[in-house]
Amino acid sequence: MRAAGHLLALTMQEVLKRIEPGAKDGDIDGFAEEFIRSHGALPAFKGYNGYPKTLCMSFNEQVVHGIPGNRRIKQGDLIGIDCGVILDEYYSDMARSVFVGGEPPRRVRKLMEVTERALERGTQNMVEGKRLGDVSAAVQAEVEAHGFSVVRALVGHGIGTRMHEEPQVPNYGSPGTGPEIRNGMVFAIEPMVNMGRFAVKTLPDGWTIVTADKSLSCHFENTVAATPDGPEILSRVQSEANL
């Protein structure tokens, strides 16, 4: 899973370099698929329950599962990029959000910072002996302390030889509740945070989920393992010694 996460992080690095005004989301998706396949892996999303693309690219009020096509990226877009790979039958999953074209407005920057920090807070609780509710509650506390909303209709998940494994990993909950975390468990922790209210709806394409109030949304995700040395982020560029 470290190897799968390493390749996924490399893919995301290259994808983010191509997010610029005028670029077409479908072209970036095509690049991502070619990059993953050229490294002996498979795009985890393509064909999953009929999903047609390698990436999910979600613009502005889109929360997750935006389908790349012919949309051109514009200055001022807030874009969430979600990607997964399968390498030697193991999965990895990650997401990043990026603001296009310079410094984001103050409130947008705050949304991004809080979402990323919520991911960090949840990750810090991925420790043997803690409980799933400790991860969830840490995410929720960080988000709501800054006046934003945690999406409740969508959750993170266990991950391993399948994309979605038990348990579900909500971004809200109570400390000390839920299954006990054991070393070797791997979760995809993924705060989805709205600038407005938490309600969402699905567009007619059956995939794209948007905020019900049309407010901006932000998404960060990592594949994280509980280990004897503490939480380990697998969806990162690993040193050769770790592969």
N, C-alpha and C positions, 0 to 999 in steps of 0.2 A: 504493500500500500504506500510505502514511502516512495517507491519508484513511480507509481501512478500519480501520486501527488506532485512529485518533482516535475514530471512531464506536463501536468496540468498547469502548474505555476509558470513554466516556460511558455506555454501556449498563451496564457493570460498576459504575460509581459509583452509578447509580440502583438497580440490583439490590441492592447491599450495604446501601443505606438501608432496604430492606424485609425484611432478615433480622432477625427479632425473635421472641421467644417467642409462640406462638399463631398465627403466620402459616403459611399452607399452601403447601408447595413448588409445587404446581400453579398456584396463583394468581400466584406470583412468576414462574414460567415464562411464563404467559400475558402478564404485563406486559412481560417481556423481548421476546417476539415482536412485540408491538404497537409497542414503542418502536423496534425495529430497522426494521420495515416502514414506520413513519411517517417515517423518515429516508431512504427510498428505497433501502434495502438488503434483503438476505435473510438469515434465520438460517442459518448454514452447517451446523449439525448436523441440523436437521430434515429427515428424509428421507434422510440420508446413510447408505447401506447399511441403510436401513430404520429408522434411529433415529427415535423418534416425537416428540421434544420439541426445544425451542430450547436449553435449558440442560441440562448434567449437574450434578446436585446430589447430592453424595456425603457421607453422614453417618458420622462417627466411624470405624468400622472399614472403611467403604467407601473404596476407593482412588480410583477414577474410574468414570465412566459410570453413576452413579446416576440413575434415571429419575424426574423429578418426577411426583407423582400427588396423593395425598390425605394425605400425611404432614404433621403439624403440627410445627413447629419447637419445641424445648424448650430451656429454660435448661440450659446445660452441654453442648449439642451442639457438635461441631467439624465444620464444613461446608465442603467444597470446592466452589466454583462454577466451572464451566468453560463458556466460551461462544466462539462464532465468528461472524463476519459475512462476507458477500460484498457488496462494493460495487464497481460497475463491473467485475465479473468478477475482482476480486482478493480474496484471503482474508486474514483476520487471526484470531488464536487467542490466548486468554489464560485464566488461571485464578488465583483467589485463594482462600485459606482463611480462615475467620473463626470465632472462638469466640463463642458466643451467651451473653449475660447476664453482663457484668462481667468481672473479671480472671480469666484462666484459671489453673488450678493450675500450679505452678512447672514441672513436667516438660512439660506441654502447651505452655506459653509457650515453653519451650526448643525443643520440636519445631518450632513455627511459626517462631521466629526463625532456626533453623538451616536450615530448608527455604528460606526467603526469601533468606538469605545465600548458600546454595548456588546459587540462581538468579543472584545478583549475581556470584558467582565465575565461573560458567560464562560469563556475558555478557561479562565483562572479557576473555575469551580469544577473543571473536569479532572477530578482527583479521587482516587480510590477512597471509599468510605463516605464521601459526600453522596447526595441524592440528586436525581434528575431535576427535582424542583429547585435545587440550589442554583443550577445553571439557568433555568428559566426565570427565576425570581431576580437574579442579578441583571439579566438583560432588561427585564421590565422596569426595574428600579432606575437604571441609568436613563432609559428613554423617557419615562414619565417625569423624572426630576427636571427635565428641560422643556416640558410642555408639549412633547410630541406623543404620537400614538403607536402602540405596537399592533401590528396586524394579527388578528386572532383566528382568522379563517384558514391560515396557512402556517405550517410548522416546519422545523428541521426534522432530522431523521437519523436513525442508525444507518450505517453504510459499510459494505464489505464486498462480498461476492455478488451482491445485488445493489442496485442504486438506492432503493428504499427498503430498509430493514427496520424491525422494531428495536428500540422504542421510538415513538414520535417524540420530537423535542420542541415543545411549545416555547414561545418567547415571552410567556407570562406564567406565573404560578407562585406557589408558596414554598419557602425554604423548608428543608427537612421532609419533604414529601416525595413520593414516587420511587421508582426502582433505585437500588443502591448501585453506585458506580464502581466497577471493578477494573483493575488493570487489564488492558487488552481490548476494552470496549472502544469503538470508534463512532463518533457522531459527526454529522454535518450540522454545525451550528450556524444559523442564518437569520439574524434579525432583519425583518422587513418593517420599515418605520415610515409612517405617514406624517406629513407636516400638519394635516388636519385630523379628522376623525379616523377611527380604525376600520370603518365599514368599507367593503370592497364589492365589486361585481365583475362578472365575466362578460367579455364582448362576444358578439355573434360568431367569431371564428372558433369559439369553444376553448381557446387557450389563454388569450391575453386577459390578465386580471388588472383592473384599474381601481383607483380610489373612487368611492361613490360620490365624494364631494369635489372631485377633480383637483384635489391638492397634490403637491409633489410627493413622491415616494422614493425611498432610498433602500438599498439592499447590499449587505456585505455578508460573505459566507466563507468558512474554512472547514476542511476536514480535519478533525482533531481526535487524537488518541489519548486515553489515560494510560500512563506508564509509571513504573516505579520511580522515575526521575521527575514526575509531574506531567502536566499537559504537554503534548507534542503536536504542533501544527504540521500536518503531513502535506498540505497543499502549499508548499513553499519550495523554493529552489534549494535542494539539499547539497551538501558537500559530497564529493566523490566518496569520502570515507563512510558516509551514511547509506550508500547504495549497494 
